[in-house]
Amino acid sequence: MSWTDQYKQKVVTPAEAVKAVKSGDRIFLTGNCSVPKTVLSALVDRAPELQDVEICQALTTGSADYVSPELEGHLRVNTMFISHNIREAVQNGGADFTPVLLSEFPLLFKDNFLPVDVAFVHLSPPDPHGYCSFGVEVGLSKSPAESAQIVIAEINEQMPRTLGDSFIHVSAIDYIVPVDYQLPELPMGDGNPSDTVKKIASYIAELIPDEATMQMGIGAIPDAVLHYLFDKKDLGIHTELFSDGVIDLVEAGVITNSKKSLHPGKIVVGFILGTKRLYDWVHNNPLCEFLRTEYINDPFIVSQNDRMVAVNSAIEIDLTGQVCADSIGTKLYSGVGGQLDFIYGASRSKGGVPIIALPSTARDFSRIVPTLKQGAGVVTTRNHIHYVVTEYGVADLYGKTIQQRAQSLIDVAHPKFREELTKEAKALHYI
């Protein structure tokens, strides 16, 4: 039977597709800007008929009706990264959180720590050979989808066809739901960064050498850094994600990828978060090689890129260099993401530059603190830390004593907190 005949036989309505979900099943839900919202909505409608269905995911966008209190006992989310739309549910006990490195997220499913009964995925239309692309979210989705017993796919006329290890054949899909809607947009910056963000970005740019390969985490600071790189030469990209700012640097001839040690000539990425401009740009673009996150984020793969630059953020940092990035005290806030993967990978890279960047204050509190809040999670340990950047400068902590670290961090803290931090550091016998 031809793939086109298979395709026609597998087309169903969203309501028909989610009949494949049974009570007690575990669902893998494709996330980021690729949430298959039509099928997910149909699952919410069917939920009262189901019991104890677990939905595993990472970051998702859009509404989160599937974590509403009314669905307790029917659907329950188990997330490996806490996005804003389910944060309240996690914090009040209405959803679960499983800590895991992003490099190991797909392996939870692939290696059957969390066997998948049904995968909800979101794909591009098939090419002439019957292959659909995972589009804007490849890295976290391909391995879980391959390990699922049943694959339910929304096939969207507006999903870009991205290239790399990004394809699934129609024959591997069980149910097809054709859709045609615009993908959600999630730009990393608002185009008008604050003076604080600009200052931090300028300090980071000074640390980035020509011919560097870069990873950018989520947020305004990594995005703002890109605006300060137009005087650099032959930069490359190896990252879990990127956003629109990369396009301008490619078009300016700054990002060439020609000097990369690994995958020269290619932007290596797992998923993208951005605007329609970005989605149009990656469509059928051979410059961009979408690969699995368990490969991209593997620190031992990352380290093979010479001059690897990793830029990640933090909620707070203590005076010994411990970085909290996933919680506010005991209150779970996000997740480890790819921070430790890339900080460690960059630290093992020849000429690597691992950076933690953050504004010195939040809501008039210092984010450089004597000790982390009780219950705070340590994402990057004091043993992995290298550069810390605030709007007041750069602290280089690697190979430094606790006394040297404490003083360096106090020097880049907000001036109005330096006296108190010094007093606390002395009381702790750090200085």
N, C-alpha and C positions, 0 to 999 in steps of 0.2 A: 504494500500500500504506500502510495506517495505521501510525502510529508504534508502536502496541501490537503489530501483527503483526511489524514489524521487530524489536522488542525480543525477542519470543519466538524468532525465527529466530537471533538473535545469542547466546542464552544457551548457555554451554559450561561444562565443568568447568575448574578451574585448570590441570590437566595438558593439556587440549585447547587452552586459550588460549595457553600458552607454546610450543606447537608452531609458532606464528607467528614465533618468534625463530630467526634463522639465524646460523650462524657468521659472525663479522666484523661483526655488527650493532652499532649504538649504541642503547642504551636510555636514555630519560629516566625517572627514578624520582621520583615525587611524594614529598616528604619531610615533615619536621616531625612532627606527630601524625597525619598522614594516610598514612603508609606503607602501601601495599596488601599486607599481610603474607601473605595466602593465595596470591596470585599470585607474590609474591617467593619464597615457600617452594617453590612448584612449579618455579620457574626454577632454584633451587638443586638440586632433585632431578634436573632434566634436564641440568644443567651438564656432566656428564661426556661428553655427546654433542656438546657445542659447543666451538668454538675461538674465542678472541680476541673475546669479547663484552664491550663496554665499557658500564658503567653510570654515567651522569652524574647527579649529585645535589647537593643542598646539605645542610643539617642533617637527619639522620634520628634516629628514636628506636627503641628496642627492640633485639633481638639483631641481630648482623651476621654471620650464617652465610655470607653471600655474599662476605665478604672472607677466608674461612678459607684457610690456606696450601694445603690440599688442592685448592682450585679454581684454583690458579695455572695460567695458560695457557687456562683455560676462561672464567672471569669475572674482570674487573678493574674496580675502581671508579676513577672520575675525579671527585673531589669538589671543589666550589667553596667549601665551608666544612667545616671538620674538626670533626665532632661526636665526642663521647667514645667512641662505639661503634666508630669506625673509626680513632681517633687512633693507636693502636699500629701498625695496618697501614700508615698513611701514614709514620709515623716509621721503620719498619723496611724501607720500600721495597716493601711488599706492596700498596700502593694509590697512586694518583696524586693530586696536588693542583694545581688550576689557580687562580691568584689572579685575582680579578675583583671589581669593585664590585658590590654587590647590585643596584644600579639597572641594571646591564648584564648580570646573570646571564641573564635570559630572552632577551636579544638575541643571546647566543651561539648559541641554537637558532633563534630567529625569523629571524635574518639569515644563517643557514647557515654560520657559523663552525664549528659542530658540528652537522651535519645529523642529524636524529633519524629512525631507522628505526622504532622502536617506543616508544610512551609507555605506561608503567604509571601509571594514575591511580586515584583513590579518590573515589567520588561518592555523592551522596544519591540516593534513589529518584526517578524522574521525576515531574514534576508533571502535571496533566491535559493539558498541551500537549506533553508529551514531553521537557521540559527537565530535565536533572539539574544539581544544583549541585556545585561543587568543594568545598563545605563549609568545613572549618576551614583549608584551605590553597588559596587562590586565586592569590595574587600571583605566586608562583614557578612555578606549574604551568600556567596557562591558555595562555600563549603557546607554550611548548614542546609542549604537547599539540596545539595547532592546527597546528603545523609538522610533526608526525610523519606518517610514511607509514601507520602502523598504530596504532590506539588500543585498548589493552586496559584495561577498566574493571572494578574491583570496585565493585559497587553495594550499599551497606551500609544496612540498615534503620535503623541507629543514627547515621548521618552527618547532622548538622544541615543544613537547607536555608538557606544564607546568601545574602544578597541583594547586588545590585550587578552588576558585570561578571563574573559568577560562574557562568555557565551554559554547558552544552554539550548539544546535542540528541542524542537516541538515534540519529538518522540519521548522526551524525559518529563514532559508536563502531563498531568492527569486531567486538570480542568482549566479551561481558558475563558477568561471574562474580558471581552474587548471593551475598551474605554477610550475616551478622547477628552482629556482635560489637561489644563496647564499645571505643571508641577509647582509646588510651593516654592517661594523664593526666600532665601535666608542669607542676606549679605552679611559679611563679617564686620564691616565697618559702616558707619553712616555717612561717610564722605566728608565729615567735618569733625575729626578727632579733637579731643580737648588738648590744651597746652601741655598737660601732664603726660598724656599718651604720646604726643609729638616728641617731647623731650626724651622719654624712655626709648622711643623708636630710634631717635638720632644716636643715642649711646649704643644701642644694639648694633646699628649699622656700622659704627666704627670698629666693632669687633669682627665683622664679617670680611674675610679676605677675598680677593679675586679668586675665581675658579672654585669657590666653595659650592658644596651641595647642601641644600637647605630643607629643613622640615619646619612647618609652621603649625602650631596648635590652633585651637579655636579661640576667637576673641578679637577685640579691637586692636590690641597691641601687635600681635603677629601681622595683622593686616596692614597696620600703619607702617611697620618696618619696610614694607615693599616700596613705599613712596620715597624712601631715602637711599635706594640702591641703584639709581640710574647712572651713577658714576662708576659702578663696578663692571668687571669684565668676566664673561664666560661663566656665569653662575649656572647651577643645575638644581633640579628638584627631585628629592626622594622623600615622600611625605605620606602620611595617612590621608590627608585632605588638603585641598587648597580652594581658594575663592577667586573672585574676579580680578583682584590685583595682579595676579600672575600674568594675565593677558597683556597688559601694558608693557611689562618688562620683556616679554617674548617679542612683542612687536617693535620694541626699541632696540632689540639685539643684545640685551643684557643677559637674559636667560637663553643660553644656547645649548646647554647640556653637553657641550663638546669635550669638556675636561673631566667629566665624571669617570670615576674608576669602575663603577658598576652601572650597567645599562647606559653606556654613552649614547648621546643623541636622543634620549627619551626622558620625558617627565614621568616618573613613576609615582602612582597615586592609587589609593584604595577607593575613595569616594570624594565627591565635591559638594560644597555648600555655597550657594551663590544666587545669582539672578539668571533670568532668561538669556542674557548676553553670554553668560558662561556656558549654559546648556547648549546654546547654538554653536559656540566655539569648539566644544569638545566633540560634537557630532562628527563621526567618521574622521576624526583628526588623528593621523598616525603619529603625531608628536607625543600624544598622551597614551601611556601604557598602564591600563588599570589592572592591578594584580591583587591577590589575596592578602588580607591583613596579616595573617600568620607568617607570611613571607616578608612583606614590607616592613613590619614593625619588629621583626626578630632582631634583637640587639646585635647579634653576631653577623647578620646581613648588613644592618645599618653601619656597623663599624668598618665594613669594607669600602665605604665611600671616604676617600681622603677629604680632609678639610670639611668634615660633616658639621653643620651648624644646626643645633636644635633650640627652638625658642618656645618655651612653655610658661604658663602662669601659675600663680599661687594665691591662696587665701591669706596665709600668714607664714612667717618664717621665724624660728627662734634664733637666739644668739649663738647657738652651736651649728646652725645650718640645716636644721630639720625643716622640711617643707611640707606643709599641710595644703592640699589642693582639693580634697574630696569632701570635707565636712567643716562645719562651724561648731567646734566643740564636739558634742555627741550627736548633733543634728546632721544627718547625712544630707549632702548637698549635690554632689555630682558623681565622680568616680575617678579612678586612677587614669582612665583613658590610655593614651600612648605616651604619657610623660616619662615614666621610668624607662620604657623601651628605648626612647630616643635620647634621653639624657645619658643613659649608660652606653648606648651605642655610639653616640658622639664622643663620649669620653675615651672610648677605645679606638677611635678613628685617628689616623695620622693627621695631626694638625687640627683636630676637632675642637669645636667651641660649644659646650653645653651651657645653655642660658636659662635661668629662671628670672622672669620679669614681672614686676608688679608695681602699682602705685604705692607710695610710702604710707598712705592713709586710706581708710574707708570709714565713712560716716564719722569723721573726726576721731577715729581711733587709729593708733599706729598698727601697721601690719607687720612690722618688725617688732617682735615681742621677746621678753626675757625667757619665757617658757610657753609652749603651745597650750591652748585651752585644754582643760580636762576632757579627755575622750577624743581629742582631735586625731585624725588619721595622718600618719606619716607616709607620704607618697614617694618623695625623693628623700633618701636618708642623708644624714650628715656625712656619710662615707661616699656618696655619689655626687655631692654638690660641687660645682665649679664656680660659675659666674652668677652673681645676683645683681640685677639692674633695677634701679628706681629712677625717678626724675632727678635725683640728687647725685647720680653717678653709678659707678661700677665697683662692686666688691668681688675680688678674686679670692675665693676661700680654699681652693684646692691645695692640699699639702701644708695648710696653715694650722697653727695651734688654736685651741679654743680661745685663748687670749687674743690672738691676732684676728680671728674670725669675729669675735664679739666687737672689737674696736672697728673693724672694717664695716660691719653691718650698722653699727651706731652712726658711722660717718655718712651712710647713705639713707638713714632714717630721716623723717621730717624733723627739721631743727627744733620744733617746740617739744619733741619727745626725747631729744638726745640726753638731756640732763637726767631725766628719770630713768632712761635705759641704762645710763652709766651707773647710777646709784644701784639699780637692781643687779647689774652685772657684777659690781663689787660685792654685793651681798651674797651672790652665788659663787663668789671666788673665781669668776671667769676673767676678771681683770684686776 
